Amino acid sequence: MNKKILLLCFITAFTFGCNNVVDVQEPDTEVVPETAISAIKTRYPDAGQFVFKTLIQDQLWKAKFFSRANSYETQVSPSAISGDVFINTNDVSLYKGLTDKLVVSGGTLSNVQLRENAGDNAARMQYMLNGKAQLLNYYVLADWHIVKLSAPYPVESYTVELSEVPEKIASFCSQAKIDIDSTQIVVNEDQANKKTYIIHPEAALFPIFFDQEGNVKWIAKNSDGSALEDKRNDEVGSAELFDKIKGGFTDFNVPNTLAFEAKYNDLSSIRYVFQRKSGPEGTRDFISETHEVFVNGNSGEVIFEQYSSYVYK
């Protein structure tokens, strides 16, 4: 069933009367179980003004609610809060001050959410830059501000169990001897409701990307068992593909040998890495920036992009 938009329900501390879920995409009705509402109210007794959105039918919902004048968002199963809790805020000053220092400056921040109990030391938000919506994650690590941008920006992102993925994914991982029993499986949904399954095996440096039918789109693994060989960007893939990718990275001018091309059966998976450094190293003016581009070498499709920066506090 497609994802659903649920009716706004005003729920007081004394009643669970308005918990009907109306599917605006299909002619049917679902009910959010009272146990899911109770799970939130156990932790936030005065919670109200609930909005639920179905992520997995009868199993997982995105929940928005108010408590003590704050607006919250989390994910809830039929019996428990099952994801991080975020507090919505309109204060973008810290994050705008950081992005203004970076090569990706000039974008617009929105939908800023602070991870509960982390203050402003951990947050996520949307960053719109040059017409591209990206997910910006911010956190503090020792003496560094860390900014990570990833694209494409997911409309929804949530974790699922192995039993909830297409059989083709489980079959592929079994044949490739990839243990996913204890691995987190993330589902990203785009504007068209298309799903990308992202599996990050334990002890692996890179995730594996599958489309919603379960076809593998990118994997950092050679099917013959040989190790990946790190090279320069211009040494992997075709010259035409590299020319297409490198156009937006003229400011990333630090040479590196971190690119590679993995060959798994007929699939070519390419990782390009662009780096930039500014300010004297060893000083608080030093900034390190890296942009990774994961490309399906067969189709030329950019599967995933990730930008990371380290700025002294």
C-alpha positions as CSV (number, residue, x, y, z in Angstrom):
1,M,0.0,0.0,0.0
2,N,1.2,3.5,-0.8
3,K,2.2,5.8,2.0
4,K,-0.7,7.6,3.5
5,I,-1.5,11.0,4.8
6,L,-3.5,10.8,8.0
7,L,-6.1,13.1,9.4
8,L,-5.1,15.7,12.0
9,C,-6.3,14.4,15.4
10,F,-6.7,16.5,18.5
11,I,-6.2,14.0,21.3
12,T,-6.5,15.1,25.0
13,A,-5.1,13.4,28.0
14,F,-8.5,11.9,28.7
15,T,-9.6,10.4,25.4
16,F,-8.3,8.5,22.4
17,G,-11.5,9.2,20.4
18,C,-10.0,10.7,17.3
19,N,-7.6,8.1,16.0
20,N,-9.1,7.2,12.6
21,V,-6.7,7.2,9.7
22,V,-7.9,8.3,6.3
23,D,-6.0,7.2,3.2
24,V,-6.2,10.0,0.6
25,Q,-4.6,7.9,-2.1
26,E,-6.8,4.8,-1.9
27,P,-10.4,4.3,-0.9
28,D,-9.9,2.6,2.4
29,T,-9.5,3.5,6.1
30,E,-6.9,2.5,8.7
31,V,-7.0,3.0,12.4
32,V,-3.9,4.0,14.4
33,P,-4.0,1.6,17.4
34,E,-4.5,3.2,20.8
35,T,-1.4,1.5,22.0
36,A,0.7,3.6,19.6
37,I,-0.9,6.8,20.9
38,S,-0.4,5.5,24.5
39,A,3.3,4.9,23.8
40,I,3.8,8.6,23.0
41,K,1.6,9.8,25.9
42,T,3.5,7.6,28.4
43,R,6.6,9.6,27.6
44,Y,4.8,12.9,27.0
45,P,1.7,12.9,29.2
46,D,0.4,16.3,27.9
47,A,1.0,15.4,24.2
48,G,-1.8,16.5,21.8
49,Q,-2.6,17.7,18.3
50,F,-1.4,14.4,16.8
51,V,-0.7,13.9,13.1
52,F,0.1,10.4,12.0
53,K,1.4,9.2,8.6
54,T,1.6,5.6,7.7
55,L,5.1,4.4,6.7
56,I,4.4,0.7,6.8
57,Q,0.8,-0.4,7.0
58,D,-0.2,-1.5,10.5
59,Q,3.4,-1.5,11.6
60,L,5.0,2.0,11.5
61,W,3.9,5.6,11.5
62,K,5.5,9.0,11.5
63,A,4.0,10.9,14.4
64,K,3.9,14.7,14.9
65,F,2.6,16.2,18.1
66,F,2.8,19.1,20.5
67,S,3.9,18.9,24.1
68,R,4.5,21.9,26.4
69,A,4.5,24.4,23.5
70,N,7.1,22.4,21.6
71,S,6.5,20.6,18.3
72,Y,7.9,17.1,18.0
73,E,8.4,14.4,15.4
74,T,9.3,10.7,15.7
75,Q,8.3,7.3,14.5
76,V,6.1,4.9,16.4
77,S,5.2,1.2,16.2
78,P,2.0,-0.2,17.5
79,S,3.5,-0.4,21.0
80,A,6.5,2.0,21.3
81,I,8.4,5.0,20.0
82,S,10.7,3.3,17.6
83,G,13.0,6.2,16.3
84,D,14.8,9.3,17.5
85,V,12.6,12.1,18.8
86,F,13.2,15.5,17.1
87,I,12.1,19.0,18.3
88,N,11.2,21.4,15.5
89,T,12.8,24.9,15.6
90,N,13.0,28.0,13.4
91,D,16.5,28.9,14.7
92,V,18.9,28.4,11.8
93,S,21.7,30.9,12.9
94,L,24.3,28.3,14.0
95,Y,23.9,26.2,10.8
96,K,23.7,29.1,8.5
97,G,26.9,30.5,10.0
98,L,28.6,27.2,9.3
99,T,27.4,26.8,5.7
100,D,28.4,30.3,4.9
101,K,32.0,29.3,5.6
102,L,31.9,26.3,3.2
103,V,32.2,25.8,-0.5
104,V,28.5,24.9,-0.5
105,S,27.5,28.3,0.9
106,G,24.5,30.2,-0.4
107,G,21.8,27.6,0.2
108,T,18.5,27.9,2.1
109,L,17.8,26.0,5.3
110,S,14.4,24.8,6.3
111,N,12.7,22.1,8.4
112,V,15.3,22.3,11.2
113,Q,14.9,19.6,13.8
114,L,17.0,19.1,16.9
115,R,17.6,15.7,18.3
116,E,16.0,15.6,21.7
117,N,18.3,16.0,24.7
118,A,21.2,17.0,22.4
119,G,20.5,20.7,22.4
120,D,21.8,22.3,19.2
121,N,24.7,19.7,19.1
122,A,22.8,17.3,16.8
123,A,20.3,18.4,14.2
124,R,18.9,17.6,10.8
125,M,17.3,19.8,8.2
126,Q,16.7,20.4,4.5
127,Y,19.4,22.4,2.6
128,M,18.3,23.7,-0.8
129,L,21.3,24.6,-3.0
130,N,21.2,25.3,-6.7
131,G,17.8,23.8,-7.0
132,K,18.8,20.6,-5.3
133,A,17.2,19.5,-2.0
134,Q,19.7,17.8,0.3
135,L,19.5,16.4,3.8
136,L,21.9,18.3,6.1
137,N,22.9,16.4,9.3
138,Y,24.9,18.4,11.9
139,Y,26.7,17.1,15.0
140,V,29.6,18.0,17.2
141,L,32.7,15.7,17.4
142,A,35.4,16.7,19.9
143,D,36.6,20.1,18.7
144,W,34.8,20.0,15.4
145,H,31.5,21.1,13.9
146,I,30.6,18.3,11.4
147,V,28.3,19.1,8.5
148,K,27.1,16.3,6.2
149,L,24.9,16.8,3.2
150,S,23.4,13.9,1.4
151,A,21.3,13.8,-1.8
152,P,18.8,13.0,-3.0
153,Y,16.7,14.4,-0.1
154,P,14.3,11.7,1.1
155,V,10.7,12.7,1.6
156,E,10.6,9.9,4.2
157,S,13.4,7.8,5.7
158,Y,12.8,4.9,8.2
159,T,14.2,1.5,9.2
160,V,12.7,-1.8,8.4
161,E,13.2,-5.4,9.4
162,L,14.6,-8.0,7.0
163,S,11.2,-9.5,6.6
164,E,9.9,-6.3,5.1
165,V,12.4,-6.0,2.2
166,P,11.8,-7.5,-1.3
167,E,12.8,-11.2,-1.5
168,K,15.4,-10.2,-4.2
169,I,17.4,-8.3,-1.7
170,A,17.5,-11.1,0.8
171,S,18.4,-13.6,-2.0
172,F,21.2,-11.3,-3.3
173,C,22.7,-10.8,0.1
174,S,22.6,-14.6,0.7
175,Q,24.3,-15.3,-2.6
176,A,26.9,-12.5,-2.0
177,K,27.5,-13.8,1.5
178,I,26.5,-10.5,3.1
179,D,25.2,-10.9,6.6
180,I,22.2,-8.6,7.0
181,D,20.5,-10.3,10.0
182,S,21.8,-7.8,12.4
183,T,22.2,-4.9,9.9
184,Q,20.2,-1.8,9.9
185,I,18.1,-1.5,6.7
186,V,17.0,2.0,5.8
187,V,14.3,2.9,3.3
188,N,14.3,6.3,1.6
189,E,11.2,7.4,-0.3
190,D,11.3,10.2,-2.9
191,Q,8.7,12.6,-4.2
192,A,7.3,9.9,-6.5
193,N,6.9,7.4,-3.6
194,K,9.7,5.3,-5.0
195,K,11.8,3.5,-2.5
196,T,15.5,3.0,-2.2
197,Y,16.7,0.3,0.2
198,I,20.0,1.1,1.8
199,I,21.9,-1.7,3.7
200,H,25.1,-1.0,5.6
201,P,26.7,-4.3,6.6
202,E,28.6,-4.4,9.8
203,A,32.3,-3.7,9.4
204,A,31.7,-2.5,5.8
205,L,32.9,1.0,4.8
206,F,30.1,1.5,2.2
207,P,26.4,0.8,2.0
208,I,24.6,-1.2,-0.7
209,F,21.8,0.5,-2.6
210,F,18.8,-1.4,-4.0
211,D,15.8,-0.1,-5.9
212,Q,12.2,-0.8,-4.7
213,E,12.0,-4.0,-6.7
214,G,15.1,-5.3,-5.0
215,N,17.6,-4.9,-7.8
216,V,21.1,-3.9,-6.7
217,K,22.1,-0.4,-7.9
218,W,25.5,0.1,-6.2
219,I,27.8,-2.1,-4.2
220,A,31.5,-1.7,-3.2
221,K,32.4,-5.3,-3.8
222,N,34.1,-7.3,-6.6
223,S,32.3,-10.6,-7.4
224,D,35.6,-12.4,-7.9
225,G,36.6,-11.6,-4.3
226,S,39.5,-9.3,-5.2
227,A,40.2,-6.2,-3.2
228,L,39.1,-2.8,-4.4
229,E,41.9,-0.7,-5.8
230,D,42.0,3.0,-4.9
231,K,42.8,5.3,-7.8
232,R,42.6,8.9,-9.0
233,N,39.1,10.0,-10.2
234,D,40.2,10.1,-13.8
235,E,41.4,6.5,-13.6
236,V,37.9,5.0,-13.0
237,G,35.0,4.7,-15.3
238,S,34.9,6.3,-18.7
239,A,36.4,9.6,-19.6
240,E,32.9,10.8,-20.7
241,L,31.4,9.8,-17.4
242,F,34.1,11.5,-15.4
243,D,33.7,14.7,-17.4
244,K,30.0,14.7,-16.7
245,I,30.5,14.3,-13.0
246,K,33.5,16.6,-12.3
247,G,31.8,19.7,-13.7
248,G,30.4,20.9,-10.4
249,F,33.6,20.3,-8.4
250,T,36.2,22.8,-9.8
251,D,36.7,24.2,-6.3
252,F,37.6,20.8,-4.9
253,N,41.3,20.8,-6.0
254,V,43.1,18.6,-3.6
255,P,44.5,15.5,-5.4
256,N,43.6,12.2,-3.9
257,T,43.6,8.5,-4.8
258,L,40.4,7.5,-3.1
259,A,38.2,6.7,-6.1
260,F,37.4,3.1,-7.2
261,E,35.3,1.0,-9.5
262,A,33.8,-2.2,-8.2
263,K,32.7,-4.9,-10.6
264,Y,30.0,-7.3,-9.3
265,N,28.9,-9.6,-12.1
266,D,27.8,-7.1,-14.8
267,L,27.3,-4.2,-12.5
268,S,29.9,-1.4,-12.3
269,S,29.8,0.7,-9.1
270,I,32.0,3.8,-9.1
271,R,33.0,6.1,-6.3
272,Y,34.4,9.5,-7.1
273,V,36.0,11.6,-4.3
274,F,36.6,15.3,-4.5
275,Q,38.5,17.2,-1.7
276,R,39.0,20.7,-0.7
277,K,41.1,22.3,2.1
278,S,41.1,25.9,3.2
279,G,43.0,27.8,5.9
280,P,46.3,26.9,7.5
281,E,46.3,23.3,8.8
282,G,46.7,23.0,12.5
283,T,44.9,26.3,13.1
284,R,41.2,27.0,13.9
285,D,40.8,28.5,10.5
286,F,41.4,25.2,8.9
287,I,38.4,23.6,7.1
288,S,38.4,20.2,5.4
289,E,35.7,19.4,2.8
290,T,35.0,16.1,0.9
291,H,32.3,15.3,-1.6
292,E,31.7,11.6,-2.6
293,V,29.6,10.7,-5.6
294,F,28.4,7.1,-6.0
295,V,27.6,6.3,-9.6
296,N,26.1,3.3,-11.4
297,G,28.8,2.9,-14.1
298,N,26.4,1.0,-16.4
299,S,23.7,3.7,-16.6
300,G,25.7,6.8,-15.5
301,E,23.0,7.4,-12.8
302,V,24.2,9.2,-9.7
303,I,22.9,6.9,-7.0
304,F,24.0,8.9,-3.9
305,E,26.0,11.9,-3.0
306,Q,27.6,12.8,0.3
307,Y,29.4,16.0,1.3
308,S,31.3,16.2,4.6
309,S,33.0,19.1,6.2
310,Y,35.0,19.6,9.4
311,V,35.1,23.1,10.9
312,Y,36.8,23.9,14.2
313,K,34.4,24.9,17.0
